[in-house]
Amino acid sequence: MLLAEVRGNVVATTKDINLHGHKLLIVKQIDPQSGSKGKVMVAVDTVGAGFGETVLVATGSSARKADAIHQAQSTVDAAIVAIVDTWEYQGD
C-alpha cells in the first residue's frame, strides 16, 4: 500500500461499466520517511475521500479486491482503501 494525498479529481462520463458510480481521484504519493511527495496516479475512491486528505492506496491486483469494486474483471489498478487520520514514521 502507498501513502498519498488527494490532489484532484477526474471526470469521465464514459468509462468501463465496473467503474460506474465510483469517483476517480488524482493522488500524489507521499514518502513516509521524508514527507516529500512524488508519483502522481489516478485511483478509484472506495471510502469517500476528499481533496487534501491523506489516504492509503492499494495497487495492482490488491486494488481490484477492494470491497466496493470487487469485480474480478475490473480494470482498476489503484484504489483508495482508507483515509488516514494521523501517521508517524519511526525510522529503521
C-alpha positions as CSV (number, residue, x, y, z in Angstrom):
1,M,0.0,0.0,0.0
2,L,1.0,3.6,-0.6
3,L,0.6,6.7,1.5
4,A,-0.8,9.5,-0.7
5,E,-2.5,12.9,-0.7
6,V,-5.7,13.6,-2.7
7,R,-4.8,16.4,-5.2
8,G,-7.8,16.5,-7.6
9,N,-10.5,14.5,-9.4
10,V,-11.1,13.1,-12.9
11,V,-14.4,13.4,-14.6
12,A,-15.1,10.6,-17.2
13,T,-18.7,10.5,-18.4
14,T,-17.8,7.4,-20.5
15,K,-16.0,4.6,-18.6
16,D,-15.8,0.9,-18.0
17,I,-19.1,-0.4,-16.6
18,N,-17.3,-1.7,-13.5
19,L,-16.4,1.9,-12.6
20,H,-19.9,3.3,-12.8
21,G,-20.8,5.0,-9.6
22,H,-17.2,5.4,-8.4
23,K,-15.2,8.6,-8.1
24,L,-11.8,8.8,-9.7
25,L,-9.3,10.9,-7.8
26,I,-5.8,12.1,-8.5
27,V,-3.4,11.2,-5.7
28,K,0.2,12.1,-5.1
29,Q,2.4,9.5,-3.3
30,I,4.0,10.6,0.0
31,D,7.3,9.3,1.2
32,P,6.7,8.3,4.8
33,Q,10.3,8.9,5.8
34,S,10.7,12.5,4.4
35,G,7.1,13.5,3.8
36,S,8.1,14.6,0.3
37,K,5.5,14.0,-2.5
38,G,6.3,12.1,-5.6
39,K,4.5,9.9,-8.2
40,V,1.0,11.0,-9.3
41,M,-1.7,8.5,-10.2
42,V,-5.4,8.1,-10.6
43,A,-7.2,5.9,-8.0
44,V,-10.8,4.7,-7.6
45,D,-12.2,6.1,-4.3
46,T,-13.9,3.4,-2.3
47,V,-14.1,5.3,1.0
48,G,-15.3,8.8,0.3
49,A,-12.0,10.7,0.4
50,G,-11.8,14.4,-0.3
51,F,-9.3,17.0,-1.6
52,G,-6.2,17.4,0.6
53,E,-6.8,14.2,2.7
54,T,-4.1,11.7,3.3
55,V,-5.1,8.2,2.1
56,L,-3.9,4.7,1.7
57,V,-3.8,3.4,-1.8
58,A,-3.8,-0.3,-2.8
59,T,-2.3,-1.0,-6.2
60,G,-2.2,-3.9,-8.6
61,S,-4.3,-7.0,-8.1
62,S,-5.0,-5.9,-4.5
63,A,-6.8,-2.8,-5.7
64,R,-9.3,-5.0,-7.6
65,K,-10.2,-6.8,-4.3
66,A,-11.3,-3.6,-2.6
67,D,-14.8,-4.1,-1.2
68,A,-16.7,-1.6,-3.3
69,I,-15.1,-2.8,-6.6
70,H,-14.8,-6.5,-6.1
71,Q,-15.3,-7.3,-9.8
72,A,-12.9,-9.9,-11.0
73,Q,-12.8,-8.3,-14.4
74,S,-12.4,-4.8,-13.1
75,T,-9.8,-2.6,-14.8
76,V,-8.8,-1.0,-11.5
77,D,-5.0,-0.7,-10.8
78,A,-5.2,1.7,-7.8
79,A,-7.9,2.1,-5.2
80,I,-8.2,4.3,-2.2
81,V,-8.9,2.0,0.7
82,A,-8.5,4.2,3.8
83,I,-8.5,7.8,5.0
84,V,-5.5,8.4,7.3
85,D,-6.2,10.4,10.4
86,T,-2.5,10.6,11.5
87,W,0.8,8.9,10.6
88,E,4.2,8.7,12.2
89,Y,7.4,7.3,10.9
90,Q,9.9,5.9,13.5
91,G,12.7,5.1,11.0
92,D,14.6,1.9,10.5
